[in-house]
Amino acid sequence: MDRPEYFIVRVYRRAPGATPELEGVVEVVGAPQQRAFASSDGLWAILRDPPLAQPPSSAPRSADDR
């Protein structure tokens, strides 16, 4: 079974009277960058082909992190 992917989607509203399209950014949890979209089609394109998340660090955790 594939690992689930987690996204943070931020949708920003436009000024009154602007076109009704969506505009915002998408982050894949664990990935270093954000991708912007300016339409619902752009949002779906990002969700279908997201950037790859970084694997968890293999560095030992300190007692404060536990």
Biopython code that builds the backbone (N, CA, C, O; Angstrom):
import numpy as np
from Bio.PDB.StructureBuilder import StructureBuilder

atoms = [
    (1, "MET", "N", (0.842, -1.184, 0.000)),
    (1, "MET", "CA", (0.000, 0.000, 0.000)),
    (1, "MET", "C", (0.885, 1.244, 0.000)),
    (1, "MET", "O", (1.905, 1.289, 0.688)),
    (2, "ASP", "N", (0.490, 2.247, -0.770)),
    (2, "ASP", "CA", (1.252, 3.491, -0.836)),
    (2, "ASP", "C", (1.130, 4.265, 0.470)),
    (2, "ASP", "O", (0.112, 4.208, 1.160)),
    (3, "ARG", "N", (2.201, 4.993, 0.788)),
    (3, "ARG", "CA", (2.160, 5.884, 1.956)),
    (3, "ARG", "C", (1.236, 7.050, 1.665)),
    (3, "ARG", "O", (1.229, 7.556, 0.543)),
    (4, "PRO", "N", (0.454, 7.492, 2.641)),
    (4, "PRO", "CA", (-0.391, 8.662, 2.402)),
    (4, "PRO", "C", (0.464, 9.915, 2.281)),
    (4, "PRO", "O", (1.544, 10.001, 2.867)),
    (5, "GLU", "N", (-0.026, 10.877, 1.522)),
    (5, "GLU", "CA", (0.645, 12.163, 1.399)),
    (5, "GLU", "C", (-0.203, 13.200, 2.115)),
    (5, "GLU", "O", (-1.431, 13.170, 2.044)),
    (6, "TYR", "N", (0.454, 14.107, 2.799)),
    (6, "TYR", "CA", (-0.233, 15.150, 3.547)),
    (6, "TYR", "C", (0.111, 16.496, 2.944)),
    (6, "TYR", "O", (1.273, 16.782, 2.652)),
    (7, "PHE", "N", (-0.911, 17.322, 2.758)),
    (7, "PHE", "CA", (-0.757, 18.618, 2.128)),
    (7, "PHE", "C", (-1.257, 19.717, 3.051)),
    (7, "PHE", "O", (-2.183, 19.517, 3.837)),
    (8, "ILE", "N", (-0.635, 20.873, 2.943)),
    (8, "ILE", "CA", (-1.148, 22.095, 3.541)),
    (8, "ILE", "C", (-1.520, 22.981, 2.355)),
    (8, "ILE", "O", (-0.667, 23.337, 1.541)),
    (9, "VAL", "N", (-2.798, 23.330, 2.267)),
    (9, "VAL", "CA", (-3.284, 24.161, 1.170)),
    (9, "VAL", "C", (-3.746, 25.486, 1.758)),
    (9, "VAL", "O", (-4.618, 25.522, 2.626)),
    (10, "ARG", "N", (-3.157, 26.565, 1.281)),
    (10, "ARG", "CA", (-3.555, 27.902, 1.721)),
    (10, "ARG", "C", (-4.251, 28.585, 0.541)),
    (10, "ARG", "O", (-3.652, 28.794, -0.514)),
    (11, "VAL", "N", (-5.502, 28.920, 0.737)),
    (11, "VAL", "CA", (-6.279, 29.604, -0.301)),
    (11, "VAL", "C", (-6.460, 31.048, 0.131)),
    (11, "VAL", "O", (-6.924, 31.320, 1.238)),
    (12, "TYR", "N", (-6.093, 31.973, -0.749)),
    (12, "TYR", "CA", (-6.203, 33.398, -0.468)),
    (12, "TYR", "C", (-7.370, 33.959, -1.264)),
    (12, "TYR", "O", (-7.529, 33.640, -2.443)),
    (13, "ARG", "N", (-8.167, 34.772, -0.646)),
    (13, "ARG", "CA", (-9.303, 35.390, -1.326)),
    (13, "ARG", "C", (-8.830, 36.576, -2.152)),
    (13, "ARG", "O", (-7.846, 37.241, -1.828)),
    (14, "ARG", "N", (-9.550, 36.811, -3.206)),
    (14, "ARG", "CA", (-9.268, 37.988, -4.023)),
    (14, "ARG", "C", (-10.178, 39.118, -3.609)),
    (14, "ARG", "O", (-11.127, 38.917, -2.850)),
    (15, "ALA", "N", (-9.896, 40.287, -4.097)),
    (15, "ALA", "CA", (-10.714, 41.465, -3.786)),
    (15, "ALA", "C", (-12.121, 41.285, -4.352)),
    (15, "ALA", "O", (-12.297, 40.579, -5.345)),
    (16, "PRO", "N", (-13.118, 41.908, -3.741)),
    (16, "PRO", "CA", (-14.482, 41.828, -4.281)),
    (16, "PRO", "C", (-14.515, 42.272, -5.743)),
    (16, "PRO", "O", (-13.867, 43.246, -6.126)),
    (17, "GLY", "N", (-15.276, 41.547, -6.544)),
    (17, "GLY", "CA", (-15.384, 41.881, -7.960)),
    (17, "GLY", "C", (-14.352, 41.185, -8.826)),
    (17, "GLY", "O", (-14.438, 41.244, -10.053)),
    (18, "ALA", "N", (-13.375, 40.525, -8.212)),
    (18, "ALA", "CA", (-12.357, 39.810, -8.986)),
    (18, "ALA", "C", (-12.951, 38.495, -9.498)),
    (18, "ALA", "O", (-14.035, 38.091, -9.077)),
    (19, "THR", "N", (-12.251, 37.848, -10.388)),
    (19, "THR", "CA", (-12.730, 36.568, -10.911)),
    (19, "THR", "C", (-12.864, 35.557, -9.770)),
    (19, "THR", "O", (-12.130, 35.644, -8.785)),
    (20, "PRO", "N", (-13.777, 34.613, -9.886)),
    (20, "PRO", "CA", (-14.031, 33.683, -8.780)),
    (20, "PRO", "C", (-13.031, 32.526, -8.671)),
    (20, "PRO", "O", (-13.283, 31.579, -7.926)),
    (21, "GLU", "N", (-11.935, 32.574, -9.373)),
    (21, "GLU", "CA", (-10.954, 31.488, -9.303)),
    (21, "GLU", "C", (-10.231, 31.466, -7.964)),
    (21, "GLU", "O", (-10.159, 32.473, -7.260)),
    (22, "LEU", "N", (-9.700, 30.296, -7.630)),
    (22, "LEU", "CA", (-8.897, 30.117, -6.427)),
    (22, "LEU", "C", (-7.483, 30.615, -6.672)),
    (22, "LEU", "O", (-6.993, 30.608, -7.801)),
    (23, "GLU", "N", (-6.844, 31.041, -5.613)),
    (23, "GLU", "CA", (-5.439, 31.442, -5.681)),
    (23, "GLU", "C", (-4.813, 31.110, -4.347)),
    (23, "GLU", "O", (-5.406, 31.383, -3.303)),
    (24, "GLY", "N", (-3.620, 30.523, -4.356)),
    (24, "GLY", "CA", (-2.967, 30.192, -3.102)),
    (24, "GLY", "C", (-1.689, 29.409, -3.301)),
    (24, "GLY", "O", (-1.073, 29.454, -4.366)),
    (25, "VAL", "N", (-1.294, 28.683, -2.252)),
    (25, "VAL", "CA", (-0.075, 27.870, -2.283)),
    (25, "VAL", "C", (-0.360, 26.509, -1.669)),
    (25, "VAL", "O", (-1.264, 26.349, -0.849)),
    (26, "VAL", "N", (0.442, 25.526, -2.095)),
    (26, "VAL", "CA", (0.359, 24.164, -1.576)),
    (26, "VAL", "C", (1.731, 23.782, -1.058)),
    (26, "VAL", "O", (2.744, 24.029, -1.714)),
    (27, "GLU", "N", (1.761, 23.181, 0.116)),
    (27, "GLU", "CA", (2.984, 22.582, 0.661)),
    (27, "GLU", "C", (2.722, 21.100, 0.848)),
    (27, "GLU", "O", (1.637, 20.706, 1.275)),
    (28, "VAL", "N", (3.701, 20.287, 0.534)),
    (28, "VAL", "CA", (3.654, 18.880, 0.908)),
    (28, "VAL", "C", (4.406, 18.793, 2.224)),
    (28, "VAL", "O", (5.549, 19.241, 2.317)),
    (29, "VAL", "N", (3.780, 18.225, 3.235)),
    (29, "VAL", "CA", (4.412, 18.134, 4.551)),
    (29, "VAL", "C", (5.735, 17.378, 4.385)),
    (29, "VAL", "O", (5.763, 16.262, 3.866)),
    (30, "GLY", "N", (6.812, 17.995, 4.827)),
    (30, "GLY", "CA", (8.136, 17.404, 4.722)),
    (30, "GLY", "C", (8.914, 17.848, 3.499)),
    (30, "GLY", "O", (10.107, 17.564, 3.402)),
    (31, "ALA", "N", (8.277, 18.535, 2.560)),
    (31, "ALA", "CA", (8.976, 19.038, 1.377)),
    (31, "ALA", "C", (9.466, 20.452, 1.660)),
    (31, "ALA", "O", (8.813, 21.190, 2.398)),
    (32, "PRO", "N", (10.595, 20.843, 1.092)),
    (32, "PRO", "CA", (11.180, 22.142, 1.439)),
    (32, "PRO", "C", (10.556, 23.345, 0.745)),
    (32, "PRO", "O", (10.815, 24.477, 1.153)),
    (33, "GLN", "N", (9.740, 23.142, -0.293)),
    (33, "GLN", "CA", (9.243, 24.297, -1.033)),
    (33, "GLN", "C", (7.721, 24.330, -1.069)),
    (33, "GLN", "O", (7.048, 23.359, -0.722)),
    (34, "GLN", "N", (7.193, 25.488, -1.503)),
    (34, "GLN", "CA", (5.766, 25.686, -1.731)),
    (34, "GLN", "C", (5.561, 25.850, -3.229)),
    (34, "GLN", "O", (6.459, 26.297, -3.943)),
    (35, "ARG", "N", (4.372, 25.486, -3.700)),
    (35, "ARG", "CA", (4.019, 25.698, -5.102)),
    (35, "ARG", "C", (2.753, 26.530, -5.148)),
    (35, "ARG", "O", (1.780, 26.238, -4.453)),
    (36, "ALA", "N", (2.771, 27.565, -5.968)),
    (36, "ALA", "CA", (1.637, 28.473, -6.089)),
    (36, "ALA", "C", (0.668, 27.977, -7.160)),
    (36, "ALA", "O", (1.068, 27.306, -8.111)),
    (37, "PHE", "N", (-0.617, 28.319, -6.990)),
    (37, "PHE", "CA", (-1.619, 28.043, -8.006)),
    (37, "PHE", "C", (-2.508, 29.279, -8.150)),
    (37, "PHE", "O", (-2.648, 30.069, -7.216)),
    (38, "ALA", "N", (-3.106, 29.432, -9.336)),
    (38, "ALA", "CA", (-3.963, 30.587, -9.601)),
    (38, "ALA", "C", (-5.301, 30.159, -10.191)),
    (38, "ALA", "O", (-6.044, 30.986, -10.719)),
    (39, "SER", "N", (-5.608, 28.861, -10.101)),
    (39, "SER", "CA", (-6.895, 28.356, -10.585)),
    (39, "SER", "C", (-7.145, 26.997, -9.944)),
    (39, "SER", "O", (-6.237, 26.382, -9.385)),
    (40, "SER", "N", (-8.388, 26.539, -10.035)),
    (40, "SER", "CA", (-8.685, 25.209, -9.503)),
    (40, "SER", "C", (-7.947, 24.136, -10.291)),
    (40, "SER", "O", (-7.537, 23.125, -9.721)),
    (41, "ASP", "N", (-7.771, 24.342, -11.596)),
    (41, "ASP", "CA", (-6.998, 23.384, -12.398)),
    (41, "ASP", "C", (-5.545, 23.339, -11.935)),
    (41, "ASP", "O", (-4.942, 22.268, -11.874)),
    (42, "GLY", "N", (-4.991, 24.495, -11.611)),
    (42, "GLY", "CA", (-3.615, 24.541, -11.114)),
    (42, "GLY", "C", (-3.474, 23.821, -9.786)),
    (42, "GLY", "O", (-2.480, 23.133, -9.555)),
    (43, "LEU", "N", (-4.464, 23.973, -8.905)),
    (43, "LEU", "CA", (-4.444, 23.275, -7.622)),
    (43, "LEU", "C", (-4.463, 21.773, -7.838)),
    (43, "LEU", "O", (-3.660, 21.052, -7.245)),
    (44, "TRP", "N", (-5.372, 21.289, -8.682)),
    (44, "TRP", "CA", (-5.446, 19.844, -8.928)),
    (44, "TRP", "C", (-4.164, 19.313, -9.566)),
    (44, "TRP", "O", (-3.746, 18.196, -9.260)),
    (45, "ALA", "N", (-3.538, 20.087, -10.438)),
    (45, "ALA", "CA", (-2.284, 19.651, -11.063)),
    (45, "ALA", "C", (-1.194, 19.448, -10.013)),
    (45, "ALA", "O", (-0.423, 18.491, -10.089)),
    (46, "ILE", "N", (-1.131, 20.348, -9.039)),
    (46, "ILE", "CA", (-0.128, 20.217, -7.970)),
    (46, "ILE", "C", (-0.432, 18.988, -7.111)),
    (46, "ILE", "O", (0.477, 18.239, -6.753)),
    (47, "LEU", "N", (-1.697, 18.782, -6.783)),
    (47, "LEU", "CA", (-2.064, 17.647, -5.930)),
    (47, "LEU", "C", (-1.852, 16.309, -6.630)),
    (47, "LEU", "O", (-1.573, 15.306, -5.974)),
    (48, "ARG", "N", (-1.982, 16.283, -7.959)),
    (48, "ARG", "CA", (-1.734, 15.045, -8.707)),
    (48, "ARG", "C", (-0.250, 14.738, -8.835)),
    (48, "ARG", "O", (0.134, 13.570, -8.889)),
    (49, "ASP", "N", (0.589, 15.765, -8.885)),
    (49, "ASP", "CA", (2.033, 15.581, -9.095)),
    (49, "ASP", "C", (2.800, 16.438, -8.090)),
    (49, "ASP", "O", (3.459, 17.402, -8.479)),
    (50, "PRO", "N", (2.720, 16.095, -6.788)),
    (50, "PRO", "CA", (3.361, 16.931, -5.770)),
    (50, "PRO", "C", (4.871, 16.757, -5.753)),
    (50, "PRO", "O", (5.387, 15.743, -6.223)),
    (51, "PRO", "N", (5.587, 17.750, -5.209)),
    (51, "PRO", "CA", (7.032, 17.579, -5.003)),
    (51, "PRO", "C", (7.250, 16.483, -3.961)),
    (51, "PRO", "O", (6.401, 16.265, -3.096)),
    (52, "LEU", "N", (8.360, 15.815, -4.042)),
    (52, "LEU", "CA", (8.642, 14.731, -3.104)),
    (52, "LEU", "C", (9.023, 15.277, -1.740)),
    (52, "LEU", "O", (9.785, 16.238, -1.633)),
    (53, "ALA", "N", (8.491, 14.663, -0.712)),
    (53, "ALA", "CA", (8.829, 15.046, 0.663)),
    (53, "ALA", "C", (10.213, 14.519, 0.997)),
    (53, "ALA", "O", (10.655, 13.508, 0.451)),
    (54, "GLN", "N", (10.880, 15.203, 1.883)),
    (54, "GLN", "CA", (12.191, 14.773, 2.361)),
    (54, "GLN", "C", (11.990, 13.611, 3.325)),
    (54, "GLN", "O", (11.075, 13.661, 4.147)),
    (55, "PRO", "N", (12.815, 12.563, 3.255)),
    (55, "PRO", "CA", (12.691, 11.493, 4.243)),
    (55, "PRO", "C", (13.054, 12.016, 5.626)),
    (55, "PRO", "O", (13.849, 12.948, 5.741)),
    (56, "PRO", "N", (12.484, 11.433, 6.674)),
    (56, "PRO", "CA", (12.832, 11.884, 8.030)),
    (56, "PRO", "C", (14.328, 11.757, 8.272)),
    (56, "PRO", "O", (14.985, 10.856, 7.750)),
    (57, "SER", "N", (14.844, 12.664, 9.061)),
    (57, "SER", "CA", (16.267, 12.663, 9.378)),
    (57, "SER", "C", (16.616, 11.408, 10.162)),
    (57, "SER", "O", (15.850, 10.973, 11.023)),
    (58, "SER", "N", (17.760, 10.833, 9.866)),
    (58, "SER", "CA", (18.203, 9.650, 10.603)),
    (58, "SER", "C", (19.139, 10.020, 11.753)),
    (58, "SER", "O", (19.705, 9.148, 12.412)),
    (59, "ALA", "N", (19.293, 11.323, 11.985)),
    (59, "ALA", "CA", (20.151, 11.756, 13.079)),
    (59, "ALA", "C", (19.524, 11.378, 14.412)),
    (59, "ALA", "O", (18.303, 11.435, 14.561)),
    (60, "PRO", "N", (20.332, 10.999, 15.364)),
    (60, "PRO", "CA", (19.789, 10.645, 16.685)),
    (60, "PRO", "C", (19.111, 11.846, 17.325)),
    (60, "PRO", "O", (19.578, 12.978, 17.200)),
    (61, "ARG", "N", (17.999, 11.586, 18.014)),
    (61, "ARG", "CA", (17.276, 12.653, 18.677)),
    (61, "ARG", "C", (17.860, 12.880, 20.061)),
    (61, "ARG", "O", (18.335, 11.955, 20.720)),
    (62, "SER", "N", (17.810, 14.135, 20.480)),
    (62, "SER", "CA", (18.280, 14.448, 21.827)),
    (62, "SER", "C", (17.160, 14.162, 22.815)),
    (62, "SER", "O", (16.021, 13.924, 22.414)),
    (63, "ALA", "N", (17.474, 14.182, 24.088)),
    (63, "ALA", "CA", (16.475, 13.930, 25.129)),
    (63, "ALA", "C", (15.387, 15.009, 25.102)),
    (63, "ALA", "O", (14.249, 14.738, 25.483)),
    (64, "ASP", "N", (15.717, 16.224, 24.660)),
    (64, "ASP", "CA", (14.734, 17.305, 24.589)),
    (64, "ASP", "C", (13.698, 17.060, 23.490)),
    (64, "ASP", "O", (12.569, 17.536, 23.605)),
    (65, "ASP", "N", (14.057, 16.326, 22.423)),
    (65, "ASP", "CA", (13.163, 16.070, 21.299)),
    (65, "ASP", "C", (12.182, 14.936, 21.570)),
    (65, "ASP", "O", (11.221, 14.766, 20.821)),
    (66, "ARG", "N", (12.403, 14.168, 22.612)),
    (66, "ARG", "CA", (11.576, 12.990, 22.852)),
    (66, "ARG", "C", (10.362, 13.274, 23.632)),
    (66, "ARG", "O", (9.577, 12.366, 23.905)),
]
sb = StructureBuilder()
sb.init_structure("model")
sb.init_model(0)
sb.init_chain("A")
sb.init_seg("    ")
for serial, (resi, resn, name, xyz) in enumerate(atoms, 1):
    if name == "N":
        sb.init_residue(resn, " ", resi, " ")
    sb.init_atom(name, np.array(xyz, "f"), 0.0, 1.0, " ", f" {name:<3s}", serial, name[0])
structure = sb.get_structure()
